[in-house]
Amino acid sequence: MKKKTKKKTYKITPFIQKMRFKYRVSILNENTLEESWYVRLSRFSVFMLGSTFVIITFIVLTILIFTTPISRYLPGYGDSGNRTEIIQESMRADSLVQQVNLQAGYLGVVKEIINGKIKPDSVASLDSSEIKEKARVFIEKSKAENNFVAKFENDEKFNLGSLNEKPNENIYVFFRPVRGVISSSFNLSEQQYGTYFITSPNESVLSVLAGTVVYAAFTFDFGWVIQVQHENNYLSIYKNNTRLLKKVGDVVKAGESIAITGDATGKKTGDQFYFELWKQGKALNPEDVIIF
């Protein structure tokens, strides 16, 4: 005889049964009481739909915050490049305001000339001989000035105290290499031997002193680099340029354009114009000798 096998039965707990119990939600026509629409929902399905809606909403809001400028309005959310962008936009705004003011002044002068309120410049009507005569009169010293110079030279002729035993070192006036804002200063402790600048695009790079170009080449770390050797063992180095205007062996004057910076407004300092100043193999802080 075959033994009868008992089927296992699983009891459903009241909580699960309550969660799975379905309810019918209907919309009735008020006049005819006819059912227009209905849906069958359980507590479990309502919980799943609510959870899915919350998760999708969270994902959409996260994407909007991190991919749009809305993130800047959140408290505590900061970006290290915000300061650089603010400085860059401020420089552009200042340039635009300056150009608008110049244009307005120019148009105002032209308008007054057309209306006859301003007479044309009389200097243009003078011939070369009259201009030379006026320049000679301005350059010549007056009688009082000649008497003062003669008296001073006579008094100091035998003054030994005015003579120095050792001649003073030549005094150099350094030109500013670029027009811009300092973003990172000289720091020996961090092995930063120069200064980073935020400049306008295609800004001219000027030689700080007269000298000779001793290096001009492209590097993978700092783009186009140019070095100029000056008197008294000064060496200036200009990095992160987009184009060089001089080659090795060229003699340059102080304040002469030697390179172009390109778009030196990036958030990273590695993309910005970089300047170093050395003397006898020792790095100098450019801010100590140059007025930026």
C-alpha positions as CSV (number, residue, x, y, z in Angstrom):
1,M,0.0,0.0,0.0
2,K,1.2,3.4,-0.9
3,K,1.7,5.8,1.9
4,K,-0.2,9.0,1.7
5,T,2.1,12.0,1.6
6,K,0.9,15.0,3.5
7,K,1.2,18.4,1.8
8,K,2.9,21.1,3.8
9,T,0.7,24.1,4.4
10,Y,2.1,27.5,5.1
11,K,0.1,29.8,7.4
12,I,-0.1,33.4,6.3
13,T,0.4,35.8,9.2
14,P,-2.3,38.4,9.7
15,F,0.2,41.3,8.9
16,I,1.1,39.8,5.5
17,Q,-2.5,39.1,4.8
18,K,-3.4,42.7,5.7
19,M,-0.6,44.0,3.5
20,R,-1.7,41.9,0.5
21,F,-5.4,42.6,0.9
22,K,-6.6,44.6,-2.1
23,Y,-9.0,47.6,-2.0
24,R,-11.0,48.9,-4.9
25,V,-10.9,52.6,-5.4
26,S,-13.7,53.8,-7.7
27,I,-14.8,57.1,-9.3
28,L,-18.5,57.3,-9.8
29,N,-20.7,59.6,-11.9
30,E,-22.6,61.8,-9.5
31,N,-25.8,61.8,-11.6
32,T,-26.0,58.2,-12.8
33,L,-23.8,56.5,-10.0
34,E,-22.1,54.7,-12.9
35,E,-18.6,53.7,-12.2
36,S,-16.3,55.8,-14.5
37,W,-12.9,54.5,-13.3
38,Y,-11.5,52.2,-10.7
39,V,-8.2,50.8,-9.5
40,R,-7.3,47.9,-7.2
41,L,-4.6,48.6,-4.7
42,S,-3.1,46.9,-1.7
43,R,-1.1,48.4,1.1
44,F,2.0,46.8,-0.3
45,S,1.5,48.2,-3.8
46,V,0.9,51.7,-2.3
47,F,4.1,51.4,-0.3
48,M,6.1,50.3,-3.4
49,L,4.7,53.1,-5.6
50,G,5.4,55.7,-2.9
51,S,9.0,54.4,-2.5
52,T,9.6,54.5,-6.2
53,F,8.3,58.0,-6.5
54,V,10.6,59.2,-3.6
55,I,13.7,57.5,-5.2
56,I,13.0,58.9,-8.7
57,T,12.5,62.4,-7.2
58,F,15.7,62.2,-5.2
59,I,17.7,61.1,-8.3
60,V,16.2,63.9,-10.5
61,L,16.9,66.6,-7.9
62,T,20.5,65.3,-7.4
63,I,21.2,65.5,-11.1
64,L,19.7,69.0,-11.3
65,I,21.8,70.2,-8.4
66,F,25.1,68.9,-9.6
67,T,24.7,69.8,-13.3
68,T,23.1,73.2,-13.1
69,P,24.1,76.5,-11.3
70,I,21.5,75.7,-8.6
71,S,24.3,74.2,-6.5
72,R,25.7,77.7,-5.9
73,Y,22.6,78.7,-3.9
74,L,23.0,75.8,-1.5
75,P,24.4,76.7,1.9
76,G,27.8,75.1,2.6
77,Y,28.4,74.1,-1.0
78,G,31.6,75.7,-2.2
79,D,33.9,75.4,-5.2
80,S,37.6,76.2,-5.1
81,G,37.4,77.8,-8.5
82,N,34.7,80.3,-7.6
83,R,37.3,82.9,-6.5
84,T,39.1,82.6,-9.8
85,E,35.9,83.0,-11.8
86,I,34.8,86.0,-9.8
87,I,38.2,87.7,-10.4
88,Q,38.0,86.9,-14.1
89,E,34.5,88.3,-14.5
90,S,35.5,91.4,-12.5
91,M,38.4,92.0,-14.8
92,R,36.2,91.7,-17.8
93,A,33.6,94.0,-16.3
94,D,36.2,96.6,-15.5
95,S,37.6,96.4,-19.1
96,L,34.1,96.8,-20.5
97,V,33.3,99.8,-18.3
98,Q,36.6,101.4,-19.2
99,Q,36.0,101.0,-22.9
100,V,32.4,102.3,-22.6
101,N,33.7,105.4,-20.8
102,L,36.4,106.1,-23.4
103,Q,33.9,105.6,-26.2
104,A,31.4,108.0,-24.5
105,G,34.1,110.6,-24.0
106,Y,35.2,110.4,-27.6
107,L,31.7,110.7,-28.9
108,G,31.1,113.7,-26.6
109,V,34.2,115.5,-27.9
110,V,33.2,114.8,-31.5
111,K,29.7,116.1,-30.8
112,E,31.1,119.4,-29.3
113,I,33.4,119.9,-32.3
114,I,30.5,119.4,-34.7
115,N,28.4,121.9,-32.7
116,G,31.3,124.4,-32.7
117,K,31.8,124.5,-29.0
118,I,35.4,123.2,-29.2
119,K,37.9,124.7,-31.7
120,P,40.4,122.4,-33.5
121,D,43.8,122.0,-31.9
122,S,46.0,124.9,-32.9
123,V,49.2,122.8,-32.6
124,A,48.6,121.2,-35.9
125,S,48.7,124.6,-37.7
126,L,52.3,125.3,-36.5
127,D,55.1,124.5,-38.8
128,S,58.2,122.6,-37.7
129,S,60.3,125.7,-37.1
130,E,57.8,127.1,-34.7
131,I,57.5,123.8,-32.8
132,K,61.3,123.6,-32.5
133,E,61.5,127.2,-31.2
134,K,58.9,126.5,-28.6
135,A,60.7,123.3,-27.5
136,R,64.0,125.2,-27.2
137,V,62.4,127.8,-25.0
138,F,61.0,125.1,-22.7
139,I,64.2,123.2,-22.5
140,E,66.5,126.1,-21.8
141,K,67.3,126.8,-18.1
142,S,66.3,130.0,-16.5
143,K,68.8,132.5,-15.0
144,A,67.9,131.5,-11.4
145,E,68.3,127.8,-12.2
146,N,71.8,128.5,-13.8
147,N,72.9,130.5,-10.7
148,F,71.7,127.7,-8.3
149,V,73.5,125.0,-10.3
150,A,76.7,127.0,-10.3
151,K,76.6,127.7,-6.6
152,F,75.9,124.1,-5.7
153,E,78.8,122.8,-7.9
154,N,81.1,125.3,-6.3
155,D,80.1,124.4,-2.7
156,E,80.4,120.7,-3.3
157,K,83.6,120.8,-5.3
158,F,85.9,120.1,-2.3
159,N,83.4,118.2,-0.2
160,L,85.1,114.8,0.4
161,G,82.1,113.5,2.5
162,S,80.0,113.2,-0.7
163,L,82.4,110.7,-2.1
164,N,81.9,107.0,-1.4
165,E,84.7,104.6,-1.0
166,K,82.8,101.8,-2.8
167,P,80.5,102.5,-5.7
168,N,76.8,101.6,-5.0
169,E,75.3,98.7,-6.9
170,N,73.3,99.6,-9.9
171,I,69.7,100.3,-9.2
172,Y,67.3,98.4,-11.5
173,V,63.7,99.3,-12.3
174,F,61.8,96.1,-13.1
175,F,58.9,96.2,-15.5
176,R,55.8,94.2,-14.6
177,P,55.8,91.0,-16.8
178,V,52.0,90.9,-17.3
179,R,48.9,92.8,-16.4
180,G,46.7,90.6,-14.1
181,V,45.9,89.5,-10.6
182,I,48.2,87.3,-8.5
183,S,46.5,84.0,-7.8
184,S,49.3,82.2,-6.0
185,S,52.4,83.9,-4.4
186,F,56.0,82.8,-4.0
187,N,56.4,80.1,-1.3
188,L,59.8,78.4,-0.7
189,S,58.3,75.9,1.8
190,E,56.1,74.5,-0.9
191,Q,58.9,74.6,-3.5
192,Q,57.0,77.3,-5.5
193,Y,59.8,79.5,-6.8
194,G,57.6,82.0,-8.6
195,T,54.2,83.6,-8.9
196,Y,51.0,82.6,-10.7
197,F,48.9,85.3,-12.4
198,I,45.3,85.5,-13.8
199,T,45.4,87.5,-17.0
200,S,43.2,88.4,-19.9
201,P,43.4,86.1,-23.0
202,N,46.3,86.9,-25.4
203,E,48.0,89.2,-22.9
204,S,51.5,90.4,-23.9
205,V,54.4,89.2,-21.8
206,L,57.0,91.9,-21.2
207,S,60.7,91.5,-20.4
208,V,61.3,92.8,-16.9
209,L,64.8,94.1,-17.7
210,A,67.0,94.4,-20.8
211,G,68.9,91.2,-21.6
212,T,69.4,88.3,-23.9
213,V,67.1,85.3,-24.5
214,V,69.0,82.2,-23.4
215,Y,66.1,79.6,-23.6
216,A,63.0,79.4,-25.7
217,A,61.2,76.0,-26.1
218,F,58.1,74.0,-25.5
219,T,57.8,71.8,-22.4
220,F,55.1,69.4,-21.4
221,D,54.8,70.8,-17.9
222,F,54.6,74.5,-18.6
223,G,53.9,74.9,-22.3
224,W,56.0,77.5,-24.1
225,V,58.8,78.7,-21.8
226,I,61.2,81.6,-22.4
227,Q,64.2,82.7,-20.2
228,V,66.0,86.0,-20.4
229,Q,69.5,86.7,-18.9
230,H,70.0,90.2,-17.5
231,E,72.8,92.2,-16.0
232,N,74.1,91.5,-12.5
233,N,73.3,87.8,-12.8
234,Y,69.5,88.3,-12.9
235,L,67.5,85.6,-14.8
236,S,63.8,85.9,-15.5
237,I,61.6,82.9,-16.5
238,Y,58.2,83.2,-18.2
239,K,56.1,80.0,-18.3
240,N,52.7,78.8,-19.6
241,N,52.8,80.9,-22.7
242,T,50.8,80.0,-25.9
243,R,53.3,81.7,-28.3
244,L,56.8,83.0,-28.2
245,L,57.9,86.2,-30.0
246,K,61.6,85.8,-29.5
247,K,64.2,83.1,-30.1
248,V,67.5,82.2,-28.4
249,G,70.1,84.8,-28.9
250,D,67.7,87.8,-29.4
251,V,68.5,90.9,-27.5
252,V,65.5,92.5,-25.8
253,K,64.8,95.8,-24.2
254,A,63.1,96.3,-20.8
255,G,59.4,96.3,-21.3
256,E,59.6,94.7,-24.8
257,S,57.0,92.0,-25.7
258,I,58.6,88.5,-25.8
259,A,55.5,86.1,-25.6
260,I,51.7,85.8,-25.5
261,T,50.0,84.3,-22.5
262,G,46.9,82.8,-24.2
263,D,43.9,81.9,-22.1
264,A,45.5,82.2,-18.7
265,T,42.2,82.3,-16.8
266,G,41.8,78.6,-15.9
267,K,40.7,77.4,-12.5
268,K,43.9,75.4,-12.0
269,T,47.1,77.4,-11.3
270,G,49.0,75.0,-13.7
271,D,47.1,76.7,-16.6
272,Q,47.9,80.2,-15.5
273,F,50.9,82.4,-16.4
274,Y,53.9,81.7,-14.2
275,F,56.8,84.0,-13.5
276,E,60.1,83.4,-11.8
277,L,63.1,85.7,-10.9
278,W,66.5,84.3,-10.0
279,K,69.8,86.0,-9.0
280,Q,73.1,84.0,-8.8
281,G,71.2,80.7,-8.6
282,K,68.8,81.9,-5.8
283,A,65.1,82.3,-6.3
284,L,63.7,85.8,-5.4
285,N,60.2,86.7,-4.5
286,P,59.0,88.8,-7.5
287,E,56.7,90.8,-5.3
288,D,59.7,92.2,-3.3
289,V,61.3,93.8,-6.4
290,I,58.3,94.4,-8.8
291,I,55.2,96.5,-8.2
292,F,52.2,94.5,-9.4
